[in-house]
Amino acid sequence: MGETITSKGKTVKEALNLALNLLDKKQSEVDIEILSQGEKGFLGLISKQAVVRVTVKENTEELFSKEISEQKNGIVPSTNDLSIQDDLEGKAWILNGKVFCKDALNKYPLIEPTKGLHVYKNGKILNSTDVICETDLIKIDILNEEIAPSWETKISDDRLEAYLTVKAGVKISRILKDKKPSSFIRLEVEEFRTPISIDAAAVLKKLTDLNIVHGIDYSAISKACSSGTDGTFLIANGTPPTKGKSGSFKPTNDLDIKNYVKERYDGSVDFRETKEFPSVNYGQIIGEVIPPIKGKAGITVTGSTIHPETVDPLHVRAGTGVLIVNDSKVVATETGHPDVKINGKSAIVSVVPKLTFKEVTLETGNVHYLGSVEVKGSIEDSMIVEARGNILVQNNTYRAKVLSGRSIIVQKNVIGSSLTAGNNSLVKIKLSKSLMHLSIELKKMSTALRQLSQVSAFKVNSLHITGLGPLIKILCNSKFKNFLPLVSEIVEKIREHSTLLEAEWLEFANILYKDFITLQVSTLKSEEDITKIARQAETLYLSMKSGNDDETPTFIKAGFVQNSKLYSSGDIIIFGHGAYNSKLFAEKNIIINGYVRGGEIHAEDSVSINEVGNQAGINVKISVSEKGKIKLNNVSENTTIQVGRQSHTLYTKETNIFAKLDNLGRLIITKGE
Amino acid sequence: MFDFKIKNENSKIVVKFEGDLDIEATEIIEDNLTKALQKISNNVEIDFQDIYFVDSSGIGLLITLISDLKDKSIKPTIINLQEDVKTVFDLLQLDEILGKDVVVL
C-alpha cells in the first residue's frame, strides 16, 4: 500500500483536488474512497464538509490481477476493491465473465438468466429471476453449440449438370457480456459463429459413386464446401451437343424477284423497279445443293455421349426443264423462269417455260398456259389470259381478264380490267379448310376401323378379300354422313382449277375419286391406307401454308390503273400516275407512288399512298386489317381511313397522315409536317 | 357356314340366323331368304342368338334386307344380339341406318 491521506473540502471534487496536490499525483494514480459526500445547508451555508481518503497506487496492474485471481469462477467476492467508490450496496455486476455483488441491509440484487447459458446458485440451476448475496456460490456454464453441415448432390434431367446443395454447418461460441452495477442484472451473452466446412473428399467420393466424371468444377466444390450460407452450387458441367445445319439449296443468282420496297429514313419509298422476271437460259446453273453439316456430340457429366440432333439433307428433285449434275449442281435445260419450291426436307427446282405473244387479240384468242406468259404489246378488249406462272404485259390491258398463279406486271396502263395475281393461292385458301376437315375425318375413320378390328365378333380377314369398300359404305351412311359430300366438293374444286394447281393436287383428287367416290373399285385395304391419304391431305394443306412464306411473294405491278379490279395474294405496287376509280385488294402491302382518285384500297399489312382524293371530292376508302398501318402524304377531304373495325373520315385537307391501332385497339391518327 | 330357319308364329315370322354373317352368306341371303320373304306381309323378327361373327359384307346384306322389308311396310326387328356383335353394331352406329327401333335388346 502506498501513502494515504484524508482531505476535506466544500465538495468531493475540492477535497480530491486538495489531496492530489498534496500527493503530487494524478487522479489515475490513486485510489479514492469517498467518506462523505458533504451536504448543502440552508441558503448555501455549509453544514457538512465532503471527506475523501486518497491512497497512492503502488502497482495498479498487479493489484488488479491479484483481485481477479482471488475470485474463482463465479464466487461472489467482497466489493471493497472497486476503484471508484460508488453506492454499490444491493447491486450486482458482471466483469470478465464473472458475477459480483454487494449486500445491503434493505435489498437484494436480482439476476435474470438467459438462453445460451446455465446459472447455478449454490449448485441449483436458476430458471427464472432470483436474488443473490455475497455468500452465494454462483456458477455459470456457457453453452456452446455445433450444427453439423449437410449436403446432397443432384444430376439434372438432361444429365448435363450436377449440383451440390449445401446446408451450412456452424459452431456457435458464447461469452457472458460485462454489465455495470445495477440492482437488476439481466444476463446477456455475445455469440460468435464460425462456419464448419464440409469434407470435400466425401463429396468427391460421392461423385465417383454417382459416376460423375466429366466437367467437374473443383473450385466450385471447394467454394460450396466452405460456404457459410445454404445454397445450391453447380459443380459439374457437361458439354452440350452443338447443332448441325440441315441441307439447303443455294441459288447461283438471286432468283427472288426484288419486289419488296424499302422505306428510306426520310420516309420516302425506294421502288426497286424490276419490270422483268428473272430468267435462266439453257445450260445455266440455277443453283447448288448444299449438303447438311453434322453437329458435334456432347458429353454428359456421367461421361456418356449425347448425339446431336440429326440433320437431314435437302432432297432436291429435278422438275421440268432441269437437270441435276453430280447430285449437287442444278442446271437449266430450257429457257424460262426458275422456280424453287421447298417443302420440308424436299425441294423441286424447275424452269417454268415461257410463251411469248406479240399481243393478245381476238385473232390469237384467249390464252391458257401452264407456264409463264409474256405479251410484247397489249391485251385487247375482253380477252382472257390465264397462266400458272408469271404474266408480263409490255403495254396495256383493255377490259381484259388477267389471271396468274404467280405475279403480274403491266408496264403501262390497266384500263377497265380485272387482274388477279396468286390466283392459285386463292384457290388453295378456299381448299385448305376442306382439306383440314378431310384429314380430321379420315383420322376418325381410321380410329373407327381400328376399334372395330379389335372386336372379336368382327371378321377382319374378310377385308383382305373385299377391301374396305363395303365397310366405308356403311360408315358413310352412319357415323360419317358428311364425308362423301366433302370428298366430292374437294375433287370438284381441284379439277375445276386444274390449270392453276400443281400436279400433286390433281393426283390427290384422282386418289380421292377412285377410293371413295367409286367404292366398288376402291383399292383401300387397311387402316394404314386411310391414314396415308390423311397424311397426303395434310401435306397439301401444309405446303400451301408454308408456301405463303417461303415462295417468292406474288405481286401486281402496274403503271396506271383505271376503272379496274386488282387482287394480289401478295403486294400491289402502282409505280406510275396512280389509280383512278379502282378497287385494289392485297393480302400484304399496297404502295402507290402517284395519286388515288375514287375507289377502294384495302391491304392486310400496309397501305402507302402519295396523294389521295381530288377537287371534285369523290369519296375514297382506304383500309387495312387491325394489325396494319396506313401512310398518306397528301389527303383531300372525303377520305375514309379504316384500321380493323375503326374508321374515320377526313373532312379537310391534311398532310402526312399516319394511322394504326394502339395497344388498346383505338385508332390513332397522326397528322402534321 | 351361314344358314337360316323360318318359323311362323301367330302374328309374326321368326327368322333364325345360324353360322357366320359374312361374305359367304351373300348367295343364301340374296337368293333363298329374299325369295322366302317375298310374299309375306307379317312382321319379321330376326333372331341373332346363334350369330357369333359378322363382317362388313354381312352387315351390308343385313342393311339391304332390313330396308327391303321396310319398303314393303313390314316392321323388322333384330333380337338376341350377342354382346360382341352388339359392339360391332354400336361402333358402326347401325341404328342410324337401320332405324332406332329395329334392334331390340
Interface residues (C-beta under 8 A of the other chain):
Chain A: A448 Q451 L452 V455 S456 A457 F458 K459 V460 N461 S462 L463 I465 T466 L468 P470 L471 K473 I474 L475 N477 S478 K479 K481
Chain B: D20 D22 I23 Y52 F53 V54 D55 S56 S57 G58 I59 G60 I63 Q82 D84 V85 T87 V88 L91 L92 Q93 L94 E96 I97
